[in-house]
Amino acid sequence: MRSIFLAMCVGVSLYPTTGAKEQPPRFLIQAAQCLAAKEFLPPSSAPSLSLGYVVDEKSYPGDRVLYVVDYASRGRTHGFVFAIFLTEKNHLQIFNIQNNAKFVRSKGRVDGIDFVEPPLGGIWTQEHLVSAIKQIELRPAFRVSAGDLTKAVASTKCESYTDNK
């Protein structure tokens, strides 16, 4: 009897919770809005995006880089990865999109990632993007409504390497 009760307790503790999902951080929504405004997100009729992120403050000394993955499948087997430099000027949050790539998970690759549309730069850039993708896979993905992408935030400025200087 005692072992049945213990098994039931363990089973209940392993059962996924059915509460409200964690909301995406504000800066992730702002980054997605910038990606949409600069037309980096692929066209989609989906009602929401599945996004993951990680912030890197070590690879580029003195800079903060937000890596964002837009998953194209529920299984997180493929998607798009973006490198966005974060700065602030006069109380304005600046999202500067500096790289992007389309990737798929690949068992044939040593690092497990194959770039269908490679990023700008060489091996160093690819290694950093692979590292970011792997870190993001260990974290929860967030649902961001497609409707939220069209809302402009006054305290945000979007820039990218494709801007005419």
N, C-alpha and C positions, 0 to 999 in steps of 0.2 A: 504494500500500500504506500509506504513511504517513497519507494522508487518511482511509482506512478506519479505521485504528487511532485517530486523533483523533476521528472521528465516534463510534466505539464508546465511547471514554472520556467524551465529552460526554453520550452517551445514558445511560450508567450513572450519571453524576453527577446527572442529572435524574430518574432513576427514584426513586419514593418509597421511603423506608426502611420496613422491615417489622418493626422492633423494637417494644419495649413503648412504649405511649403514655405521655406525661407525666401524672403524677398531679395531680389538682386540688389547689390550695393548701388547707390546713386551714381558713383563714378562709372560703373559698368554700363548703366543705361545711357549716360552722357557719351561714353565712348561709342556705343552702338549708334547713337544719334549722329555722331560725327562720321562714322563709317557709312551710314545711309546718306547723309548730306553730301559726302564726297564721292558717292556712288561706288563704294568698294564692296558692298554686299551684293551677292548675286540676286537677280530677280526671283521673286517667290510669291506664291499665293497663299503660303502658310500663315495662319493667324498669329504665330509667334516664332521666335528664334530660341534655340537652345545654345546658351553661351557659357563659356568657362573662362577663367582668367587667373593670372598670377602677376604679381608685381616684382620686378627685378631691380635692385638697387646696387648690384655688385658688378655686373658685366661692363657697364659704362660708368666709370668713376665720376661722381658728381651728378649723374642723371638718374631719373626714375623712369623705367620702361614698363608699360602695361602691355602684357601679351594677352590677346583675346583670341579665343577659338570660337568660331561659329560652326557648330556641328550640323552636318547635313543629314545625319541619320541618328535614330534612337540609340543604336549600338555604339555610337562614337567611333565608327570605323573610318570616317572621312569627314572633311570639312575644309574650312579656311582658317588660317592663322594670320594675325596682324601684330605688328610691333608698333606701339604708340608711345611716344615720348611725352611725359607729363611735366608741365611747368606751370608756374603761376606768375602773373604780372598784373599789378594794380587790381588785386582781388578778382582777377579773371583767370579761370582755369583753362589752360591751353592744352588741347589734345592734338599732337602732331604725328600723323600717321606716316611712318617712315619705311615700312616694309609689309609685304603681304605674300601669301603663297597658298596654293591649293594642295592638300595632302591626302593620302590614304594610308591606312595601317597596312603593313606588308610583312608577312612572315618570311619572305625571301630576303629581307634586308637585315643586316646585323643590328641596326638601331631600331628596326620595326616601323619606320616611317619612310614613305616614298613621296617625293614632291611631284605631283602631276603638273603643276604650274610652279616652277621654282621661284624662290625669292630673289631679289636683287642681291648682289654680293656673291661671295664665294662660300667655301667650306665653313669658315668661321661663323658666318651668318646662319647657314643651314644647321650647324651644330647647336647654336643658341635657340633656334626655333624648335628643333627636335627636343631639346631639354625642356623648353617651356611647354610644349604639347604634353610631354610625359608628366610634368608636374601638375598640369591642369587636369589630366585624366584622373589623378588621385583625389581631386576636389569635386564638390558638387557642381553640377551644371544648373544654370538658372534659366527660367523661361522669361523672355521679354516680349511683351505684346508688340506686334507689328505697328499697332496704332501709336504706341509710345515713341516710335522712331521718328515720327513727323513733328513732334512737339519740340519747339526750340527753347533752349534754356539761356536766359540773358547772361548768366555768369560764365558761359562757356564759349570758347573760340575754337574752331576746327581748322586745322592746317594739314597739308600733306605734301609729299614729295612731288605730286603731280600739279601743284599750284604753279601758276605763271608768276615768276618773281620779277 
